[in-house]
């Protein structure tokens, strides 16, 4: 059945995931992911920042220790960094 196939795929995916990341520290994993961020250092727009309707924009700085996007936004003293947990990312035009 489709459900039993899905369960088998998920079970095998968990095994592969555990083997692949065995012994890899959280910091190393975040560093590896951060190096692959497509728009790091570029201005991006995010729709649905923190569940809000409005769009926010800033420079994609990287990932935080908990996996959130770090976004540099204009602030009173130059640029402030904020963490974005969810939203849809678009290149700024």
RANOR-V297748 format. One record per pair of residues at least 24 apart in sequence whose C-alpha atoms are under 10 Angstrom apart, sorted by the first residue. I is the first residue (numbers start at 1). GAP is how many residues later the second one is. D is the distance in Angstrom with one decimal. If there is no record, write none. Layout:
<<I/GAP/D> <I/GAP/D>>
This chain:
<<26/39/8.3> <26/40/9.2> <26/41/9.7> <27/37/9.9> <27/38/7.4> <27/39/9.7> <29/38/9.9> <30/32/9.4> <30/33/7.0> <30/34/8.1> <30/35/7.3> <30/36/8.7> <30/37/7.0> <31/31/9.1> <31/32/8.2> <31/33/9.8> <31/34/9.6> <33/29/9.1> <33/30/8.1> <33/34/9.3> <34/27/9.1> <34/28/5.7> <34/29/5.9> <34/30/9.2> <34/33/9.3> <34/35/9.3> <35/27/8.3> <35/28/9.5> <36/26/9.7> <37/24/9.5> <37/25/7.4> <37/26/8.9> <37/32/9.8> <39/50/9.7> <39/51/9.4> <39/52/7.7> <40/29/9.9> <40/30/9.6> <40/31/9.5> <41/30/9.5> <41/31/9.4> <42/49/8.1> <42/50/8.3> <43/28/9.0> <43/29/8.9> <43/30/9.5> <43/47/9.2> <43/48/6.9> <43/49/5.8> <43/50/8.9> <44/27/8.8> <44/45/6.8> <44/46/5.8> <44/47/4.7> <44/48/4.8> <44/49/8.5> <45/26/10.0> <45/42/9.5> <45/43/8.2> <45/44/5.9> <45/45/5.1> <45/46/6.1> <45/47/5.6> <45/48/8.9> <46/25/9.9> <46/38/8.9> <46/40/8.7> <46/41/5.8> <46/42/5.3> <46/43/4.6> <46/44/6.2> <46/45/8.7> <46/46/9.2> <47/39/8.9> <47/40/5.4> <47/41/5.1> <47/42/6.6> <47/43/8.0> <48/36/9.8> <48/38/7.2> <48/39/4.7> <48/40/6.6> <48/41/9.2> <49/34/9.7> <49/35/6.6> <49/36/7.7> <49/37/6.1> <49/38/5.2> <49/39/8.0> <49/40/9.6> <50/33/9.5> <50/34/6.8> <50/35/6.6> <50/36/6.0> <50/37/7.0> <51/34/9.3> <51/35/7.3> <51/36/7.2> <52/35/9.0> <53/34/9.9> <55/32/9.1> <55/33/9.4> <55/34/9.8> <56/28/9.9> <56/31/9.7> <56/33/9.8> <57/32/9.4> <57/33/9.3> <57/34/9.5> <57/35/7.8> <58/24/9.4> <58/34/8.9> <59/33/9.7>>
